[in-house]
Amino acid sequence: MSTSDLYIEEHVFDGGPPLRLQKSLGLVKPDEPRVVSRALFGAAIAWIPLAILSIVETIIVSDSSARWFFGDFAVHARYLVALPVLVLAERDGIPQLERIVRQFVETGLITDADRPGYHRAVTSTRRLLNSSYGDVIAIIAAYLAVIAISANAPAGLIANWQRGGFGYFSLAGWWHVCISLPLLLIIFFGWIWRLMLWGRFLFLTARLDLQLLPSHPDKVGGLSFVNTSLRGFRLISFGFGAVAAGAVADRVVYNGESLANFKGLVIGLIIFLLILFAGPLTVFVWRIRHAKWRGIFAYGVLANRLGREFEAKWLSAGTQVKRDVLEQPDFSATTDFYGVAANVYEMRDLPFALRDLIAPLVPALVPFAIVALFTIPIQVVIDSTIKLLF
């Protein structure tokens, strides 16, 4: 079975809600993903009607809906930043996952005996991601979440521009709960579903007899390529952070609350992202540990034999030390072998290091850093800028 027979003919993670629905509507074609166009289109559907309806209501009812709307940081963060960014994340994240899928076979980690099992993992992942049930569940879950939020949210947490004389909500409020918020949640649930299947795929792959190399210089048996998925999640992380920071910005700017009051929210967001992005990679812990234990015994025996022969030849009584002794092949060969063996003893349990977590976590904190700028008096900013320039 060739590599192409396994998965190259069809993509594995290029699907799922709402991408599958968009393909069925003709918004996405095989050679034309139109990611930027779809991102702008989604933002337009979610935000422009809200702006127009807020202005209309201001004219009809003579209230301040438009002023409240355009001053709402949360709504702009959700639909002008997070929504298009989560769509653009397809171009950043999906190709990275595809490359990792291919790498398992191309690096020889999958044996011929395990290729049928690997093929089943690939095909089942593709089938689940492209199932029509995924779209239905995402849509139902989105609207159930909207209903639950609308029914249980305290009146004080509902923005003024959403409340009005057209039932419980204003015109803009009805568009928000019927179109804008569900659209954002469907995209959110689509990514959650894709990431759940990503974790499932890695779990099924970790159960195979992976041919890890204990002496590999990456210190994880040759699995370091899986942590490149973390870089592919940067835009998703930024989008989630933008949603949270937008809500915080309203309370910081308008209610005068301290940004420090929301450290629990920031910590919770970081933990959530760690579980979502790094959690799936932990399925390889036992495989890596097994490879390390196997390597310690195998390389340990060879290292002892080589060391004894080396000492017997060069350190035994009566051995004359010549001036060019360090240039002898025995010394360089022993040094090279011990350098390789050191990789075995230095193997890590996880296929990622702490520095690898910077890529998916820092983007989530950037929106909060922007909110922090709002708390700095403008005069302080001006004075600091003048000091830097002059």
C-alpha positions as CSV (number, residue, x, y, z in Angstrom):
1,M,0.0,0.0,0.0
2,S,1.6,3.3,-1.1
3,T,1.5,6.5,0.7
4,S,-0.9,8.0,-1.8
5,D,-3.3,5.1,-1.3
6,L,-3.6,6.2,2.3
7,Y,-4.7,9.7,2.3
8,I,-3.2,12.1,-0.3
9,E,-6.1,11.6,-2.8
10,E,-8.5,13.3,-0.3
11,H,-7.9,15.7,2.5
12,V,-8.6,14.5,6.1
13,F,-9.3,17.7,8.1
14,D,-10.5,20.0,5.2
15,G,-14.2,19.7,6.1
16,G,-16.7,19.7,8.9
17,P,-19.1,22.4,10.0
18,P,-19.6,25.0,8.7
19,L,-17.0,24.4,5.9
20,R,-18.9,21.3,4.6
21,L,-22.1,23.3,4.4
22,Q,-20.3,26.1,2.6
23,K,-19.0,23.6,0.1
24,S,-22.5,22.2,-0.5
25,L,-23.7,25.8,-1.2
26,G,-20.9,26.4,-3.7
27,L,-19.1,29.0,-1.6
28,V,-16.0,26.8,-1.6
29,K,-14.6,24.9,-4.5
30,P,-11.8,22.3,-4.6
31,D,-9.3,24.7,-6.1
32,E,-10.8,27.9,-4.7
33,P,-11.1,27.9,-0.9
34,R,-11.9,31.6,-0.9
35,V,-11.0,31.9,2.7
36,V,-10.5,35.7,2.7
37,S,-13.8,36.3,0.8
38,R,-15.7,34.0,3.2
39,A,-14.2,35.7,6.2
40,L,-15.3,39.1,5.0
41,F,-18.7,37.8,3.9
42,G,-19.2,36.3,7.4
43,A,-18.2,39.5,9.1
44,A,-20.5,41.5,6.8
45,I,-23.5,39.2,7.5
46,A,-22.9,39.3,11.3
47,W,-22.0,43.0,11.8
48,I,-23.5,45.3,9.0
49,P,-27.2,44.5,9.6
50,L,-26.6,45.2,13.3
51,A,-25.2,48.6,12.5
52,I,-28.0,49.4,10.1
53,L,-30.8,48.2,12.4
54,S,-29.3,50.1,15.3
55,I,-29.3,53.3,13.2
56,V,-32.9,52.6,12.0
57,E,-34.1,52.1,15.6
58,T,-32.4,55.3,16.7
59,I,-34.3,57.1,13.9
60,I,-37.7,55.4,14.6
61,V,-37.7,55.4,18.4
62,S,-35.4,58.3,19.0
63,D,-33.2,56.4,21.4
64,S,-29.4,56.0,21.6
65,S,-29.2,52.5,20.1
66,A,-26.7,53.5,17.4
67,R,-24.4,55.2,20.0
68,W,-24.6,52.2,22.3
69,F,-23.9,49.8,19.4
70,F,-20.9,51.6,18.0
71,G,-19.5,52.0,21.5
72,D,-19.8,48.3,22.3
73,F,-16.4,46.8,22.2
74,A,-17.7,43.2,22.7
75,V,-19.8,43.2,19.5
76,H,-17.0,44.6,17.4
77,A,-14.5,42.1,18.8
78,R,-16.9,39.2,18.1
79,Y,-17.9,40.0,14.6
80,L,-15.2,42.2,13.1
81,V,-12.3,40.4,14.7
82,A,-13.0,36.9,16.0
83,L,-15.5,35.7,13.4
84,P,-13.3,36.5,10.3
85,V,-10.2,35.3,12.1
86,L,-11.7,31.9,12.9
87,V,-12.5,31.6,9.2
88,L,-9.0,32.7,8.2
89,A,-7.6,30.1,10.6
90,E,-8.6,27.4,8.1
91,R,-5.7,28.5,5.9
92,D,-3.3,28.4,8.8
93,G,-4.4,25.3,10.7
94,I,-5.9,22.8,8.3
95,P,-2.8,22.5,6.0
96,Q,-0.6,22.0,9.1
97,L,-2.7,19.1,10.3
98,E,-2.6,17.6,6.8
99,R,1.2,17.8,6.7
100,I,1.4,16.0,10.1
101,V,-0.9,13.2,8.8
102,R,1.4,12.6,5.9
103,Q,4.6,12.8,8.0
104,F,3.7,9.7,10.0
105,V,4.1,7.5,6.9
106,E,6.8,9.5,5.2
107,T,9.1,9.2,8.2
108,G,8.7,5.5,8.4
109,L,6.9,5.5,11.8
110,I,4.1,3.3,10.4
111,T,5.1,-0.3,9.7
112,D,3.6,-2.2,6.8
113,A,1.7,-4.3,9.3
114,D,0.1,-1.2,10.8
115,R,-0.8,0.5,7.6
116,P,-4.3,-1.0,7.5
117,G,-5.0,0.3,11.0
118,Y,-3.6,3.7,10.1
119,H,-5.7,3.8,7.0
120,R,-8.8,3.1,9.1
121,A,-7.9,6.0,11.4
122,V,-7.6,8.3,8.4
123,T,-10.7,7.2,6.7
124,S,-12.9,7.2,9.8
125,T,-11.7,10.7,10.7
126,R,-12.5,12.0,7.3
127,R,-15.9,10.3,7.4
128,L,-16.8,11.7,10.8
129,L,-15.7,15.2,9.9
130,N,-17.7,15.2,6.6
131,S,-20.8,13.6,8.1
132,S,-23.9,15.7,7.6
133,Y,-24.7,15.0,11.3
134,G,-21.9,17.3,12.2
135,D,-23.5,20.3,10.5
136,V,-26.9,19.5,12.0
137,I,-25.4,19.1,15.5
138,A,-23.4,22.3,15.3
139,I,-26.4,24.3,14.2
140,I,-28.7,22.8,16.9
141,A,-26.0,23.3,19.5
142,A,-25.5,26.9,18.4
143,Y,-29.2,27.9,18.7
144,L,-29.7,26.0,22.0
145,A,-26.7,27.9,23.4
146,V,-28.3,31.2,22.2
147,I,-31.6,30.3,23.7
148,A,-30.0,29.3,27.0
149,I,-27.9,32.5,27.1
150,S,-30.9,34.7,26.2
151,A,-33.2,33.0,28.8
152,N,-30.7,33.0,31.7
153,A,-28.5,36.1,31.2
154,P,-29.3,38.9,33.7
155,A,-30.8,42.0,32.1
156,G,-27.7,44.0,33.1
157,L,-25.5,41.8,30.9
158,I,-27.6,42.4,27.7
159,A,-26.3,45.4,25.8
160,N,-28.6,48.4,25.7
161,W,-28.7,48.4,21.9
162,Q,-30.2,44.8,22.0
163,R,-33.1,45.8,24.2
164,G,-36.1,47.5,22.6
165,G,-39.8,47.7,21.8
166,F,-39.9,44.8,19.3
167,G,-40.7,42.1,21.9
168,Y,-37.9,41.4,24.3
169,F,-35.2,42.6,21.8
170,S,-34.7,45.5,19.5
171,L,-34.5,45.0,15.7
172,A,-30.7,44.7,16.0
173,G,-31.1,42.4,19.0
174,W,-33.3,40.0,17.1
175,W,-30.7,39.9,14.3
176,H,-28.0,39.3,16.8
177,V,-29.7,36.3,18.5
178,C,-31.1,34.8,15.3
179,I,-28.2,35.3,12.9
180,S,-25.0,36.9,14.2
181,L,-24.4,35.0,17.4
182,P,-25.4,31.6,16.0
183,L,-23.1,32.1,13.0
184,L,-20.2,32.7,15.3
185,L,-21.1,29.7,17.5
186,I,-21.4,27.4,14.5
187,I,-17.9,28.4,13.4
188,F,-16.7,27.9,17.0
189,F,-18.3,24.5,17.3
190,G,-16.9,23.5,13.9
191,W,-13.4,24.1,15.2
192,I,-14.1,22.3,18.4
193,W,-15.4,19.3,16.4
194,R,-12.4,19.3,14.1
195,L,-10.0,19.5,17.1
196,M,-11.8,16.6,18.9
197,L,-11.3,14.5,15.8
198,W,-7.7,15.6,15.6
199,G,-7.3,14.3,19.2
200,R,-9.1,11.0,18.2
201,F,-6.8,10.6,15.2
202,L,-3.7,11.0,17.3
203,F,-5.1,8.6,19.9
204,L,-5.7,5.9,17.3
205,T,-2.3,6.5,15.8
206,A,-0.6,6.3,19.2
207,R,-2.1,2.8,19.7
208,L,-0.1,1.5,16.6
209,D,3.3,0.1,16.9
210,L,5.1,3.3,16.0
211,Q,8.8,2.8,15.1
212,L,10.2,5.5,17.3
213,L,13.9,6.1,17.2
214,P,15.3,6.5,20.7
215,S,18.5,8.2,19.5
216,H,16.7,10.7,17.3
217,P,18.1,14.3,17.9
218,D,14.7,15.7,18.6
219,K,14.7,13.8,22.0
220,V,11.2,12.5,21.4
221,G,11.9,9.5,19.1
222,G,11.2,11.4,15.9
223,L,7.8,12.7,16.9
224,S,8.7,16.4,17.2
225,F,6.8,17.2,14.0
226,V,3.5,16.7,15.8
227,N,4.1,19.8,17.9
228,T,4.0,21.9,14.7
229,S,0.2,21.7,15.0
230,L,0.5,24.2,17.9
231,R,1.7,26.9,15.4
232,G,-1.3,26.1,13.2
233,F,-3.7,27.1,16.0
234,R,-2.5,30.7,16.4
235,L,-5.4,32.4,14.8
236,I,-7.9,30.2,16.6
237,S,-6.3,31.2,19.9
238,F,-6.4,34.9,18.9
239,G,-10.1,34.6,18.0
240,F,-11.0,33.1,21.3
241,G,-9.0,35.8,23.1
242,A,-10.6,38.5,21.1
243,V,-14.1,37.4,22.2
244,A,-13.1,37.3,25.9
245,A,-11.2,40.6,25.8
246,G,-14.0,42.4,24.0
247,A,-16.4,41.7,26.9
248,V,-13.7,42.7,29.4
249,A,-13.1,46.0,27.5
250,D,-16.7,47.1,28.0
251,R,-16.4,46.7,31.8
252,V,-13.0,48.2,32.0
253,V,-13.8,51.3,30.0
254,Y,-17.4,52.0,31.0
255,N,-17.6,50.5,34.5
256,G,-14.1,51.5,35.6
257,E,-13.3,48.0,36.6
258,S,-9.6,47.0,37.0
259,L,-8.2,44.6,34.4
260,A,-6.7,42.7,37.4
261,N,-10.2,41.6,38.3
262,F,-10.3,39.4,35.3
263,K,-7.1,37.4,35.9
264,G,-9.3,34.4,36.7
265,L,-10.8,34.7,33.2
266,V,-7.4,34.9,31.6
267,I,-6.1,31.9,33.5
268,G,-9.2,29.9,32.6
269,L,-8.8,30.8,29.0
270,I,-5.1,29.7,29.0
271,I,-6.0,26.4,30.7
272,F,-8.8,25.8,28.1
273,L,-6.5,26.5,25.2
274,L,-3.8,24.2,26.7
275,I,-6.3,21.3,27.0
276,L,-7.7,22.0,23.5
277,F,-4.4,22.4,21.6
278,A,-1.7,20.6,23.6
279,G,-3.9,18.0,25.3
280,P,-4.1,15.7,22.2
281,L,-0.3,15.5,21.9
282,T,-0.1,13.9,25.3
283,V,-1.4,10.6,23.9
284,F,2.2,9.8,22.8
285,V,3.6,9.8,26.4
286,W,3.6,6.1,26.9
287,R,5.0,5.4,23.4
288,I,7.9,7.9,24.0
289,R,8.6,6.4,27.5
290,H,8.6,2.9,26.1
291,A,11.1,3.9,23.4
292,K,13.3,5.6,26.0
293,W,13.3,2.5,28.2
294,R,14.1,0.3,25.2
295,G,16.8,2.7,24.1
296,I,18.4,2.9,27.6
297,F,18.9,-0.8,27.8
298,A,20.0,-1.3,24.2
299,Y,22.4,1.7,24.0
300,G,23.5,1.1,27.6
301,V,24.8,-2.4,26.8
302,L,26.7,-1.1,23.7
303,A,28.0,1.9,25.6
304,N,29.4,-0.3,28.3
305,R,31.1,-2.6,25.8
306,L,32.6,0.2,23.9
307,G,33.7,2.0,27.0
308,R,35.4,-1.1,28.4
309,E,37.2,-1.8,25.1
310,F,38.3,1.9,24.9
311,E,39.7,1.9,28.5
312,A,41.4,-1.5,28.0
313,K,43.2,-0.2,25.0
314,W,44.1,3.3,26.1
315,L,44.0,3.3,29.9
316,S,45.6,0.0,30.8
317,A,48.9,-0.2,32.6
318,G,51.9,0.3,30.3
319,T,50.0,2.0,27.5
320,Q,52.1,4.8,26.1
321,V,50.3,8.1,25.4
322,K,51.4,9.6,22.2
323,R,51.2,13.3,21.3
324,D,48.6,12.7,18.6
325,V,46.5,10.3,20.7
326,L,43.4,12.6,20.6
327,E,43.4,12.4,16.8
328,Q,43.1,8.6,16.8
329,P,39.8,7.1,15.3
330,D,39.0,5.4,18.6
331,F,38.5,8.8,20.3
332,S,36.3,10.3,17.7
333,A,34.2,7.2,17.2
334,T,33.7,6.9,21.0
335,T,32.7,10.5,21.3
336,D,30.3,10.3,18.4
337,F,28.6,7.2,19.8
338,Y,28.3,8.7,23.3
339,G,26.8,11.8,21.7
340,V,24.1,9.7,20.0
341,A,23.5,7.7,23.2
342,A,23.1,10.9,25.2
343,N,20.0,11.6,23.0
344,V,18.4,8.5,24.5
345,Y,19.0,9.5,28.1
346,E,17.7,13.0,27.4
347,M,14.4,12.0,25.9
348,R,11.4,13.9,27.1
349,D,8.0,12.4,27.9
350,L,6.0,14.9,25.9
351,P,6.5,15.6,22.1
352,F,6.5,19.4,22.8
353,A,8.5,21.7,25.1
354,L,7.4,24.8,27.0
355,R,8.7,27.1,24.3
356,D,6.4,25.4,21.8
357,L,3.4,26.6,23.9
358,I,4.2,30.2,23.2
359,A,2.8,30.0,19.6
360,P,-0.8,29.1,20.6
361,L,-1.0,31.0,23.9
362,V,0.5,34.4,23.2
363,P,-2.0,35.3,20.5
364,A,-4.8,34.8,23.0
365,L,-3.2,37.3,25.4
366,V,-2.7,40.0,22.7
367,P,-6.3,41.3,22.8
368,F,-6.0,41.7,26.6
369,A,-2.8,43.7,26.1
370,I,-4.7,46.0,23.9
371,V,-7.4,46.3,26.5
372,A,-4.7,47.2,29.0
373,L,-3.8,50.2,26.8
374,F,-7.3,51.5,27.4
375,T,-6.5,51.9,31.1
376,I,-3.5,54.1,30.5
377,P,-4.5,57.9,30.4
378,I,-3.9,59.4,27.0
379,Q,-1.7,62.1,28.5
380,V,0.6,59.5,29.9
381,V,0.9,57.9,26.5
382,I,1.6,61.3,24.9
383,D,4.2,62.2,27.5
384,S,5.9,58.8,27.1
385,T,6.0,59.1,23.3
386,I,7.6,62.6,23.5
387,K,10.3,61.3,25.9
388,L,11.1,58.5,23.5
389,L,11.3,60.8,20.5
390,F,13.1,63.7,22.0
